[in-house]
Amino acid sequence: MLVLAKKKELEEKEKARAKGKSPSKRPASSSESEEEEGLHVSKRAKSSHDASGSGPSSDNGVSGDGRALPPPKKFNPYTHHSGSESEDELQGSEEAAPRKPHKSRWESDDEEEPSSKPEVEDAPMPEAHEENDGSSGTDDDMSSGNRIPDMCQTSRGVDEYQYLHKISEGTYGIVYKGREKSTNRFVALKRIKQDKAKDGFPLTSLREINILTCLKHPNIVNVSEVVVSGSGGASSVFMVMEYLDHDLKRVSEMQRHRFTISQVKCIMQQLLSGLAYLHENWVIHRDLKFSNILYNNKGEVKICDFGLARQYGSPLQKYTQVVVTLWYRAPELLLGVDKYSTAIDMWSMGCVMGELLKGKPLFDGKSELGQLDKIIKIMGSPSEENWPGHKQLPNYPKVALGKEPCRLREMFPITSFTGGPTLTDKGFDLLSKLLAYDPEQRISAHDALNHPWFEERPLPASKEMLPTFG
C-alpha cells in the first residue's frame, strides 16, 4: 500500500510538472540552431552593453523602458578595455604599472624645448641651464635630453686620410694637416679633445659640428664630414675641414709691412660678408680674432673655430660672459652683461679692422681690468650720452673708469708724415661705429658691408692682389 501511495504521489507530481511546460517543438536544423544561438549571444551582449550605461538610446536621451540614460562616455584609448573588469578594478591594477602619458605626433622620445629662433638647418637647438664648458652663465641650446648620435656607426674611418703634420693645438682640439687618399686633396683634421668632457662628448665640439655642417658660405671654413678612429668609448672623433695655408696672426708676423688700405678693404669685405651670413642665420661666433681667420695664397679669408659659437633667439636669454679672447672682448662683457647678441661680434670686428690698419692689436690688456683700462684710454670714458645704462651693469661698481678723452682719431689720422696708419672720414666713421660703446648703436654686419668707405678710392683690391706667403 505504501508503495502504491508513493507511486501515485510521483505520478501526480509528473502531471503537475507537465502542465507547466510549453508545447513541444520540432527539432531545429543545424542552420536554424546556429541562427538561434547567434541571437542568444547578441541578446546577451546587448543586455550586458545596456547594463554598462552605454547602450543604444533614443534621440531624447531616454532608454526603451523609459529610464533616463547617463551622458555618453568619451572614448579614451588609455582606459578603454575589453572584458568584464570594472573601471575601479582597472585603476587598481594600474597602480602597480603607471599609465604611460600620451604623446602627440609632434613629440619624440628625445624631447627638445621649443625655440624661438629660426632654424639654420636646424641645429637642435635645442633649449635654460648652465653652460657645460666650465664657464659661468646660462647657455640653453643643448638640453640634457638631447642624444649624441653614435658617430662610429654613421661615419667613415680616419684611415681614409693620411696624417702629414700637426698644425696647432687649442683648448678643445688638435689640428693636423692631412691628405685624402682617394682624391689627394689636402684637408685639415681637427681631433676633438674628449678628456675634459664631464658627460661624454664635449658640448662645445657638438655645437661646432652642428653649426658648421649646416652653414655654407665662401668666407666660412667648410666642414665636409666627421670621421672616427677606434670604436666604442675609445673612439676619437675628427672634423674634416678645408685646408688653408695660414691664419691672419701668422701672416701679420711674416710680412714686413702693414696691409695697404685697398688690401684691408678686401679682407674686411670678405669677413663682413661671412659674419653677415652668420648673423642672418642667428649664430653668434663669440671668438673672432686674428688667429681664427684663415688666409690662403689665393687671397681668400675664412672664419674658423666655432667652438664658442652658438645660436641665439628672441627674446634674448642669459649667456655666459666668459667668451671672446680678452683683446677682442666687448666692454659690456667686461662689465658683466649676461644678455647679448651679435653686437659682441661687431666689437671684435672693429678690433680686427684696427689691427689690420695698425699692424698690432688695438687693446692688449693683460687682465680684464687692464683690458678695460686700455679701451678707455683710446676710446675715452663711457657716459650716459654714449652708453646709456652702463652704470647698471653688474661689474660697474667694482671699477673706477675715470675721465679720459677719446684718442681714436689721433691713432688713425687723415694724413701721416711718419708712415703711420691713416683713415679717411668715411673709414673713421666705420671704425667708430664698430667700436661704439653702446651695443644698441653698434653697426650691424650687413650695414658695415654696405658702408660708403668701400666705395671711395682706393677701392678694395682684388683677391689676386693680396700678398702670398710660402
Secondary structure, 3 states (H helix, E strand, C coil): CHHHHHHHHHHHHHHHHHHCCCCCCCCCCHHHHHHHHHHHHHHHHHHHHHHCCCCCCCCCCECCCCCECCCCCCCCCCCCCCCCCCHHHHHHHHCCCCCCCCCCCCCCCCCCCCCCCCCCCCCCCCCCCECCCCCCCECCCCCCCCCCCCHHHHCCEHHHEEEEEEEEECCCEEEEEEEECCCCCEEEEEEECCCCCCCCCCHHHHHHHHHHCCCCCCCECCEEEEEEECCHHHCEEEEEEECCCEEHHHHHHHCCCCCCHHHHHHHHHHHHHHHHHHHHCCEECCCCCHHHEEECCCCCEEECCCCCCEECCCCCCCCCCCCCCHHHCCHHHHCCCCCCCCHHHHHHHHHHHHHHHHCCCCCCCCCHHHHHHHHHHHHCCCCCCCCCCHHHCCCHHHCCCCCCCCCHHHHCCCCCCCCCCCCCHHHHHHHHHHCCCCCCCCCCHHHHHCCHHHHCCCCCCCHHHCCCCC
